[in-house]
Amino acid sequence: MLGTFDTMLTATDPELGYPADDYRLVQRWAWFSLSDDTYPTGNLIDWADGSLTPLGQSYARYVGASIP
């Protein structure tokens, strides 16, 4: 997940990128999955007790959020 975030924030290409954004390939993105039974490895929250999963904790640290 974090490697994907780094790529989306920094990938550039002078031929394909958006010139007004320093030729970045991605201008906007969002991580959508709090909990998904189809892809349980992407869960940010453990719905059984409402706590952040280890992945959720990594996400919170990455975005600088203060989430209890």
HTML snippet that shows the backbone in 3Dmol.js (N, CA, C, O; Angstrom):
<script src="https://3Dmol.org/build/3Dmol-min.js"></script>
<div id="view" style="width:600px;height:400px;position:relative"></div>
<script>
const pdb = `
ATOM      1  N   MET A   1       0.828  -1.179   0.000  1.00  0.00           N
ATOM      2  CA  MET A   1       0.000   0.000   0.000  1.00  0.00           C
ATOM      3  C   MET A   1       0.874   1.245   0.000  1.00  0.00           C
ATOM      4  O   MET A   1       0.675   2.138  -0.823  1.00  0.00           O
ATOM      5  N   LEU A   2       1.836   1.316   0.909  1.00  0.00           N
ATOM      6  CA  LEU A   2       2.634   2.532   1.020  1.00  0.00           C
ATOM      7  C   LEU A   2       3.484   2.762  -0.225  1.00  0.00           C
ATOM      8  O   LEU A   2       3.666   3.902  -0.652  1.00  0.00           O
ATOM      9  N   GLY A   3       4.006   1.684  -0.808  1.00  0.00           N
ATOM     10  CA  GLY A   3       4.763   1.806  -2.047  1.00  0.00           C
ATOM     11  C   GLY A   3       3.894   2.338  -3.176  1.00  0.00           C
ATOM     12  O   GLY A   3       4.344   3.135  -3.999  1.00  0.00           O
ATOM     13  N   THR A   4       2.644   1.890  -3.207  1.00  0.00           N
ATOM     14  CA  THR A   4       1.699   2.390  -4.208  1.00  0.00           C
ATOM     15  C   THR A   4       1.457   3.884  -4.002  1.00  0.00           C
ATOM     16  O   THR A   4       1.424   4.645  -4.969  1.00  0.00           O
ATOM     17  N   PHE A   5       1.289   4.304  -2.753  1.00  0.00           N
ATOM     18  CA  PHE A   5       1.096   5.722  -2.464  1.00  0.00           C
ATOM     19  C   PHE A   5       2.297   6.533  -2.954  1.00  0.00           C
ATOM     20  O   PHE A   5       2.140   7.571  -3.597  1.00  0.00           O
ATOM     21  N   ASP A   6       3.509   6.036  -2.636  1.00  0.00           N
ATOM     22  CA  ASP A   6       4.717   6.752  -3.062  1.00  0.00           C
ATOM     23  C   ASP A   6       4.756   6.895  -4.582  1.00  0.00           C
ATOM     24  O   ASP A   6       5.095   7.957  -5.105  1.00  0.00           O
ATOM     25  N   THR A   7       4.408   5.826  -5.280  1.00  0.00           N
ATOM     26  CA  THR A   7       4.408   5.863  -6.742  1.00  0.00           C
ATOM     27  C   THR A   7       3.385   6.867  -7.254  1.00  0.00           C
ATOM     28  O   THR A   7       3.691   7.663  -8.141  1.00  0.00           O
ATOM     29  N   MET A   8       2.183   6.837  -6.709  1.00  0.00           N
ATOM     30  CA  MET A   8       1.149   7.759  -7.186  1.00  0.00           C
ATOM     31  C   MET A   8       1.498   9.217  -6.904  1.00  0.00           C
ATOM     32  O   MET A   8       1.088  10.109  -7.647  1.00  0.00           O
ATOM     33  N   LEU A   9       2.241   9.459  -5.852  1.00  0.00           N
ATOM     34  CA  LEU A   9       2.623  10.829  -5.510  1.00  0.00           C
ATOM     35  C   LEU A   9       3.806  11.338  -6.326  1.00  0.00           C
ATOM     36  O   LEU A   9       3.975  12.549  -6.472  1.00  0.00           O
ATOM     37  N   THR A  10       4.627  10.437  -6.860  1.00  0.00           N
ATOM     38  CA  THR A  10       5.881  10.889  -7.470  1.00  0.00           C
ATOM     39  C   THR A  10       6.077  10.517  -8.940  1.00  0.00           C
ATOM     40  O   THR A  10       6.990  11.045  -9.575  1.00  0.00           O
ATOM     41  N   ALA A  11       5.259   9.634  -9.499  1.00  0.00           N
ATOM     42  CA  ALA A  11       5.465   9.198 -10.884  1.00  0.00           C
ATOM     43  C   ALA A  11       5.264  10.359 -11.861  1.00  0.00           C
ATOM     44  O   ALA A  11       4.244  11.047 -11.832  1.00  0.00           O
ATOM     45  N   THR A  12       6.250  10.555 -12.714  1.00  0.00           N
ATOM     46  CA  THR A  12       6.178  11.605 -13.728  1.00  0.00           C
ATOM     47  C   THR A  12       6.619  11.051 -15.079  1.00  0.00           C
ATOM     48  O   THR A  12       7.319  10.042 -15.162  1.00  0.00           O
ATOM     49  N   ASP A  13       6.193  11.735 -16.123  1.00  0.00           N
ATOM     50  CA  ASP A  13       6.610  11.388 -17.476  1.00  0.00           C
ATOM     51  C   ASP A  13       6.413  12.636 -18.340  1.00  0.00           C
ATOM     52  O   ASP A  13       5.300  13.153 -18.432  1.00  0.00           O
ATOM     53  N   PRO A  14       7.484  13.123 -18.971  1.00  0.00           N
ATOM     54  CA  PRO A  14       7.360  14.353 -19.745  1.00  0.00           C
ATOM     55  C   PRO A  14       6.474  14.218 -20.986  1.00  0.00           C
ATOM     56  O   PRO A  14       6.032  15.226 -21.536  1.00  0.00           O
ATOM     57  N   GLU A  15       6.211  13.004 -21.427  1.00  0.00           N
ATOM     58  CA  GLU A  15       5.351  12.818 -22.598  1.00  0.00           C
ATOM     59  C   GLU A  15       3.899  12.552 -22.216  1.00  0.00           C
ATOM     60  O   GLU A  15       2.985  12.982 -22.920  1.00  0.00           O
ATOM     61  N   LEU A  16       3.679  11.846 -21.109  1.00  0.00           N
ATOM     62  CA  LEU A  16       2.320  11.459 -20.719  1.00  0.00           C
ATOM     63  C   LEU A  16       1.749  12.281 -19.575  1.00  0.00           C
ATOM     64  O   LEU A  16       0.531  12.399 -19.445  1.00  0.00           O
ATOM     65  N   GLY A  17       2.611  12.847 -18.747  1.00  0.00           N
ATOM     66  CA  GLY A  17       2.170  13.548 -17.551  1.00  0.00           C
ATOM     67  C   GLY A  17       1.470  14.862 -17.840  1.00  0.00           C
ATOM     68  O   GLY A  17       1.482  15.368 -18.962  1.00  0.00           O
ATOM     69  N   TYR A  18       0.864  15.395 -16.801  1.00  0.00           N
ATOM     70  CA  TYR A  18       0.122  16.650 -16.884  1.00  0.00           C
ATOM     71  C   TYR A  18       1.098  17.819 -16.696  1.00  0.00           C
ATOM     72  O   TYR A  18       1.625  17.995 -15.598  1.00  0.00           O
ATOM     73  N   PRO A  19       1.349  18.616 -17.729  1.00  0.00           N
ATOM     74  CA  PRO A  19       2.350  19.683 -17.647  1.00  0.00           C
ATOM     75  C   PRO A  19       2.131  20.661 -16.493  1.00  0.00           C
ATOM     76  O   PRO A  19       3.098  21.097 -15.868  1.00  0.00           O
ATOM     77  N   ALA A  20       0.890  21.007 -16.203  1.00  0.00           N
ATOM     78  CA  ALA A  20       0.609  21.963 -15.130  1.00  0.00           C
ATOM     79  C   ALA A  20       0.905  21.392 -13.740  1.00  0.00           C
ATOM     80  O   ALA A  20       0.902  22.124 -12.750  1.00  0.00           O
ATOM     81  N   ASP A  21       1.157  20.101 -13.673  1.00  0.00           N
ATOM     82  CA  ASP A  21       1.451  19.438 -12.396  1.00  0.00           C
ATOM     83  C   ASP A  21       2.839  18.789 -12.459  1.00  0.00           C
ATOM     84  O   ASP A  21       3.037  17.683 -11.956  1.00  0.00           O
ATOM     85  N   ASP A  22       3.781  19.476 -13.073  1.00  0.00           N
ATOM     86  CA  ASP A  22       5.159  18.974 -13.202  1.00  0.00           C
ATOM     87  C   ASP A  22       5.221  17.595 -13.851  1.00  0.00           C
ATOM     88  O   ASP A  22       6.085  16.783 -13.520  1.00  0.00           O
ATOM     89  N   TYR A  23       4.307  17.339 -14.770  1.00  0.00           N
ATOM     90  CA  TYR A  23       4.250  16.095 -15.546  1.00  0.00           C
ATOM     91  C   TYR A  23       3.952  14.850 -14.697  1.00  0.00           C
ATOM     92  O   TYR A  23       4.316  13.733 -15.065  1.00  0.00           O
ATOM     93  N   ARG A  24       3.291  15.062 -13.570  1.00  0.00           N
ATOM     94  CA  ARG A  24       2.877  13.905 -12.759  1.00  0.00           C
ATOM     95  C   ARG A  24       1.843  13.098 -13.528  1.00  0.00           C
ATOM     96  O   ARG A  24       1.046  13.646 -14.290  1.00  0.00           O
ATOM     97  N   LEU A  25       1.870  11.794 -13.318  1.00  0.00           N
ATOM     98  CA  LEU A  25       0.935  10.895 -13.989  1.00  0.00           C
ATOM     99  C   LEU A  25      -0.384  10.765 -13.241  1.00  0.00           C
ATOM    100  O   LEU A  25      -1.404  10.424 -13.839  1.00  0.00           O
ATOM    101  N   VAL A  26      -0.372  11.033 -11.943  1.00  0.00           N
ATOM    102  CA  VAL A  26      -1.584  10.908 -11.126  1.00  0.00           C
ATOM    103  C   VAL A  26      -1.794  12.227 -10.390  1.00  0.00           C
ATOM    104  O   VAL A  26      -0.922  12.684  -9.651  1.00  0.00           O
ATOM    105  N   GLN A  27      -2.964  12.833 -10.603  1.00  0.00           N
ATOM    106  CA  GLN A  27      -3.256  14.084  -9.917  1.00  0.00           C
ATOM    107  C   GLN A  27      -4.103  13.889  -8.659  1.00  0.00           C
ATOM    108  O   GLN A  27      -3.980  14.648  -7.697  1.00  0.00           O
ATOM    109  N   ARG A  28      -4.955  12.876  -8.671  1.00  0.00           N
ATOM    110  CA  ARG A  28      -5.811  12.614  -7.497  1.00  0.00           C
ATOM    111  C   ARG A  28      -5.999  11.119  -7.331  1.00  0.00           C
ATOM    112  O   ARG A  28      -6.075  10.371  -8.306  1.00  0.00           O
ATOM    113  N   TRP A  29      -6.070  10.702  -6.082  1.00  0.00           N
ATOM    114  CA  TRP A  29      -6.326   9.301  -5.794  1.00  0.00           C
ATOM    115  C   TRP A  29      -6.843   9.185  -4.365  1.00  0.00           C
ATOM    116  O   TRP A  29      -6.710  10.112  -3.566  1.00  0.00           O
ATOM    117  N   ALA A  30      -7.425   8.052  -4.059  1.00  0.00           N
ATOM    118  CA  ALA A  30      -7.931   7.796  -2.697  1.00  0.00           C
ATOM    119  C   ALA A  30      -7.894   6.301  -2.420  1.00  0.00           C
ATOM    120  O   ALA A  30      -8.107   5.486  -3.318  1.00  0.00           O
ATOM    121  N   TRP A  31      -7.628   5.956  -1.193  1.00  0.00           N
ATOM    122  CA  TRP A  31      -7.708   4.570  -0.743  1.00  0.00           C
ATOM    123  C   TRP A  31      -9.133   4.372  -0.254  1.00  0.00           C
ATOM    124  O   TRP A  31      -9.581   5.093   0.637  1.00  0.00           O
ATOM    125  N   PHE A  32      -9.845   3.422  -0.810  1.00  0.00           N
ATOM    126  CA  PHE A  32     -11.279   3.337  -0.567  1.00  0.00           C
ATOM    127  C   PHE A  32     -11.701   2.291   0.447  1.00  0.00           C
ATOM    128  O   PHE A  32     -12.833   2.346   0.927  1.00  0.00           O
ATOM    129  N   SER A  33     -10.861   1.360   0.788  1.00  0.00           N
ATOM    130  CA  SER A  33     -11.317   0.184   1.522  1.00  0.00           C
ATOM    131  C   SER A  33     -11.092   0.285   3.023  1.00  0.00           C
ATOM    132  O   SER A  33      -9.957   0.225   3.496  1.00  0.00           O
ATOM    133  N   LEU A  34     -12.177   0.437   3.764  1.00  0.00           N
ATOM    134  CA  LEU A  34     -12.078   0.276   5.216  1.00  0.00           C
ATOM    135  C   LEU A  34     -12.198  -1.192   5.568  1.00  0.00           C
ATOM    136  O   LEU A  34     -11.462  -1.704   6.411  1.00  0.00           O
ATOM    137  N   SER A  35     -13.128  -1.862   4.917  1.00  0.00           N
ATOM    138  CA  SER A  35     -13.343  -3.287   5.159  1.00  0.00           C
ATOM    139  C   SER A  35     -14.026  -3.880   3.942  1.00  0.00           C
ATOM    140  O   SER A  35     -15.067  -3.389   3.504  1.00  0.00           O
ATOM    141  N   ASP A  36     -13.442  -4.933   3.398  1.00  0.00           N
ATOM    142  CA  ASP A  36     -13.977  -5.580   2.208  1.00  0.00           C
ATOM    143  C   ASP A  36     -13.722  -7.075   2.324  1.00  0.00           C
ATOM    144  O   ASP A  36     -12.572  -7.515   2.314  1.00  0.00           O
ATOM    145  N   ASP A  37     -14.781  -7.850   2.431  1.00  0.00           N
ATOM    146  CA  ASP A  37     -14.627  -9.294   2.582  1.00  0.00           C
ATOM    147  C   ASP A  37     -13.955  -9.938   1.375  1.00  0.00           C
ATOM    148  O   ASP A  37     -13.341 -10.997   1.500  1.00  0.00           O
ATOM    149  N   THR A  38     -14.064  -9.309   0.210  1.00  0.00           N
ATOM    150  CA  THR A  38     -13.446  -9.850  -0.991  1.00  0.00           C
ATOM    151  C   THR A  38     -11.928  -9.740  -0.927  1.00  0.00           C
ATOM    152  O   THR A  38     -11.217 -10.644  -1.366  1.00  0.00           O
ATOM    153  N   TYR A  39     -11.434  -8.636  -0.381  1.00  0.00           N
ATOM    154  CA  TYR A  39      -9.998  -8.385  -0.268  1.00  0.00           C
ATOM    155  C   TYR A  39      -9.651  -8.047   1.184  1.00  0.00           C
ATOM    156  O   TYR A  39      -9.368  -6.886   1.480  1.00  0.00           O
ATOM    157  N   PRO A  40      -9.664  -9.008   2.086  1.00  0.00           N
ATOM    158  CA  PRO A  40      -9.465  -8.712   3.511  1.00  0.00           C
ATOM    159  C   PRO A  40      -8.080  -8.157   3.843  1.00  0.00           C
ATOM    160  O   PRO A  40      -7.892  -7.578   4.913  1.00  0.00           O
ATOM    161  N   THR A  41      -7.119  -8.322   2.953  1.00  0.00           N
ATOM    162  CA  THR A  41      -5.789  -7.779   3.250  1.00  0.00           C
ATOM    163  C   THR A  41      -5.733  -6.267   3.087  1.00  0.00           C
ATOM    164  O   THR A  41      -4.726  -5.652   3.440  1.00  0.00           O
ATOM    165  N   GLY A  42      -6.793  -5.651   2.560  1.00  0.00           N
ATOM    166  CA  GLY A  42      -6.834  -4.207   2.403  1.00  0.00           C
ATOM    167  C   GLY A  42      -7.598  -3.500   3.496  1.00  0.00           C
ATOM    168  O   GLY A  42      -7.773  -2.283   3.443  1.00  0.00           O
ATOM    169  N   ASN A  43      -8.059  -4.245   4.490  1.00  0.00           N
ATOM    170  CA  ASN A  43      -8.877  -3.649   5.547  1.00  0.00           C
ATOM    171  C   ASN A  43      -8.072  -2.707   6.433  1.00  0.00           C
ATOM    172  O   ASN A  43      -6.990  -3.053   6.908  1.00  0.00           O
ATOM    173  N   LEU A  44      -8.603  -1.538   6.642  1.00  0.00           N
ATOM    174  CA  LEU A  44      -7.978  -0.558   7.527  1.00  0.00           C
ATOM    175  C   LEU A  44      -8.549  -0.632   8.941  1.00  0.00           C
ATOM    176  O   LEU A  44      -7.904  -0.201   9.897  1.00  0.00           O
ATOM    177  N   ILE A  45      -9.753  -1.176   9.072  1.00  0.00           N
ATOM    178  CA  ILE A  45     -10.435  -1.248  10.363  1.00  0.00           C
ATOM    179  C   ILE A  45     -10.895  -2.674  10.635  1.00  0.00           C
ATOM    180  O   ILE A  45     -11.347  -3.378   9.731  1.00  0.00           O
ATOM    181  N   ASP A  46     -10.774  -3.085  11.876  1.00  0.00           N
ATOM    182  CA  ASP A  46     -11.339  -4.358  12.323  1.00  0.00           C
ATOM    183  C   ASP A  46     -12.737  -4.053  12.841  1.00  0.00           C
ATOM    184  O   ASP A  46     -12.899  -3.477  13.916  1.00  0.00           O
ATOM    185  N   TRP A  47     -13.743  -4.444  12.069  1.00  0.00           N
ATOM    186  CA  TRP A  47     -15.117  -4.099  12.431  1.00  0.00           C
ATOM    187  C   TRP A  47     -15.599  -4.825  13.679  1.00  0.00           C
ATOM    188  O   TRP A  47     -16.585  -4.399  14.281  1.00  0.00           O
ATOM    189  N   ALA A  48     -14.948  -5.894  14.085  1.00  0.00           N
ATOM    190  CA  ALA A  48     -15.361  -6.612  15.290  1.00  0.00           C
ATOM    191  C   ALA A  48     -15.201  -5.748  16.537  1.00  0.00           C
ATOM    192  O   ALA A  48     -16.039  -5.785  17.438  1.00  0.00           O
ATOM    193  N   ASP A  49     -14.115  -4.966  16.583  1.00  0.00           N
ATOM    194  CA  ASP A  49     -13.899  -4.135  17.773  1.00  0.00           C
ATOM    195  C   ASP A  49     -13.682  -2.653  17.450  1.00  0.00           C
ATOM    196  O   ASP A  49     -13.488  -1.849  18.362  1.00  0.00           O
ATOM    197  N   GLY A  50     -13.710  -2.284  16.169  1.00  0.00           N
ATOM    198  CA  GLY A  50     -13.580  -0.889  15.777  1.00  0.00           C
ATOM    199  C   GLY A  50     -12.167  -0.344  15.793  1.00  0.00           C
ATOM    200  O   GLY A  50     -11.962   0.857  15.620  1.00  0.00           O
ATOM    201  N   SER A  51     -11.194  -1.210  15.999  1.00  0.00           N
ATOM    202  CA  SER A  51      -9.804  -0.738  16.055  1.00  0.00           C
ATOM    203  C   SER A  51      -9.174  -0.733  14.665  1.00  0.00           C
ATOM    204  O   SER A  51      -9.643  -1.400  13.743  1.00  0.00           O
ATOM    205  N   LEU A  52      -8.109   0.032  14.548  1.00  0.00           N
ATOM    206  CA  LEU A  52      -7.350   0.024  13.303  1.00  0.00           C
ATOM    207  C   LEU A  52      -6.569  -1.286  13.207  1.00  0.00           C
ATOM    208  O   LEU A  52      -6.021  -1.775  14.195  1.00  0.00           O
ATOM    209  N   THR A  53      -6.531  -1.835  12.012  1.00  0.00           N
ATOM    210  CA  THR A  53      -5.679  -2.999  11.759  1.00  0.00           C
ATOM    211  C   THR A  53      -4.239  -2.501  11.654  1.00  0.00           C
ATOM    212  O   THR A  53      -4.014  -1.292  11.604  1.00  0.00           O
ATOM    213  N   PRO A  54      -3.265  -3.402  11.620  1.00  0.00           N
ATOM    214  CA  PRO A  54      -1.890  -2.942  11.389  1.00  0.00           C
ATOM    215  C   PRO A  54      -1.768  -2.116  10.102  1.00  0.00           C
ATOM    216  O   PRO A  54      -1.026  -1.135  10.063  1.00  0.00           O
ATOM    217  N   LEU A  55      -2.495  -2.512   9.051  1.00  0.00           N
ATOM    218  CA  LEU A  55      -2.488  -1.734   7.816  1.00  0.00           C
ATOM    219  C   LEU A  55      -3.111  -0.359   8.044  1.00  0.00           C
ATOM    220  O   LEU A  55      -2.617   0.643   7.526  1.00  0.00           O
ATOM    221  N   GLY A  56      -4.189  -0.310   8.814  1.00  0.00           N
ATOM    222  CA  GLY A  56      -4.825   0.961   9.148  1.00  0.00           C
ATOM    223  C   GLY A  56      -3.892   1.868   9.926  1.00  0.00           C
ATOM    224  O   GLY A  56      -3.883   3.082   9.719  1.00  0.00           O
ATOM    225  N   GLN A  57      -3.109   1.287  10.817  1.00  0.00           N
ATOM    226  CA  GLN A  57      -2.137   2.066  11.576  1.00  0.00           C
ATOM    227  C   GLN A  57      -1.060   2.630  10.658  1.00  0.00           C
ATOM    228  O   GLN A  57      -0.643   3.777  10.817  1.00  0.00           O
ATOM    229  N   SER A  58      -0.610   1.825   9.697  1.00  0.00           N
ATOM    230  CA  SER A  58       0.377   2.306   8.725  1.00  0.00           C
ATOM    231  C   SER A  58      -0.197   3.442   7.893  1.00  0.00           C
ATOM    232  O   SER A  58       0.479   4.438   7.638  1.00  0.00           O
ATOM    233  N   TYR A  59      -1.442   3.290   7.473  1.00  0.00           N
ATOM    234  CA  TYR A  59      -2.108   4.341   6.690  1.00  0.00           C
ATOM    235  C   TYR A  59      -2.178   5.630   7.503  1.00  0.00           C
ATOM    236  O   TYR A  59      -1.869   6.707   6.993  1.00  0.00           O
ATOM    237  N   ALA A  60      -2.582   5.521   8.767  1.00  0.00           N
ATOM    238  CA  ALA A  60      -2.705   6.705   9.617  1.00  0.00           C
ATOM    239  C   ALA A  60      -1.354   7.403   9.776  1.00  0.00           C
ATOM    240  O   ALA A  60      -1.280   8.630   9.714  1.00  0.00           O
ATOM    241  N   ARG A  61      -0.298   6.634   9.977  1.00  0.00           N
ATOM    242  CA  ARG A  61       1.035   7.236  10.090  1.00  0.00           C
ATOM    243  C   ARG A  61       1.432   7.913   8.779  1.00  0.00           C
ATOM    244  O   ARG A  61       2.008   9.001   8.788  1.00  0.00           O
ATOM    245  N   TYR A  62       1.125   7.270   7.656  1.00  0.00           N
ATOM    246  CA  TYR A  62       1.525   7.801   6.352  1.00  0.00           C
ATOM    247  C   TYR A  62       0.856   9.142   6.067  1.00  0.00           C
ATOM    248  O   TYR A  62       1.506  10.074   5.593  1.00  0.00           O
ATOM    249  N   VAL A  63      -0.411   9.238   6.346  1.00  0.00           N
ATOM    250  CA  VAL A  63      -1.129  10.483   6.035  1.00  0.00           C
ATOM    251  C   VAL A  63      -1.022  11.503   7.167  1.00  0.00           C
ATOM    252  O   VAL A  63      -1.545  12.612   7.055  1.00  0.00           O
ATOM    253  N   GLY A  64      -0.346  11.132   8.256  1.00  0.00           N
ATOM    254  CA  GLY A  64      -0.156  12.054   9.353  1.00  0.00           C
ATOM    255  C   GLY A  64      -1.406  12.283  10.165  1.00  0.00           C
ATOM    256  O   GLY A  64      -1.546  13.308  10.832  1.00  0.00           O
ATOM    257  N   ALA A  65      -2.318  11.324  10.109  1.00  0.00           N
ATOM    258  CA  ALA A  65      -3.597  11.469  10.807  1.00  0.00           C
ATOM    259  C   ALA A  65      -3.435  11.103  12.276  1.00  0.00           C
ATOM    260  O   ALA A  65      -2.575  10.307  12.653  1.00  0.00           O
ATOM    261  N   SER A  66      -4.269  11.697  13.067  1.00  0.00           N
ATOM    262  CA  SER A  66      -4.360  11.337  14.473  1.00  0.00           C
ATOM    263  C   SER A  66      -5.686  10.622  14.662  1.00  0.00           C
ATOM    264  O   SER A  66      -6.713  11.248  14.925  1.00  0.00           O
ATOM    265  N   ILE A  67      -5.654   9.311  14.525  1.00  0.00           N
ATOM    266  CA  ILE A  67      -6.867   8.497  14.617  1.00  0.00           C
ATOM    267  C   ILE A  67      -6.757   7.631  15.856  1.00  0.00           C
ATOM    268  O   ILE A  67      -5.780   6.900  16.014  1.00  0.00           O
ATOM    269  N   PRO A  68      -7.743   7.701  16.738  1.00  0.00           N
ATOM    270  CA  PRO A  68      -7.655   6.895  17.967  1.00  0.00           C
ATOM    271  C   PRO A  68      -7.674   5.406  17.690  1.00  0.00           C
ATOM    272  O   PRO A  68      -7.607   4.604  18.622  1.00  0.00           O
TER     273      PRO A  68
END
`;
const viewer = $3Dmol.createViewer("view");
viewer.addModel(pdb, "pdb");
viewer.setStyle({}, {cartoon: {color: "spectrum"}});
viewer.zoomTo();
viewer.render();
</script>
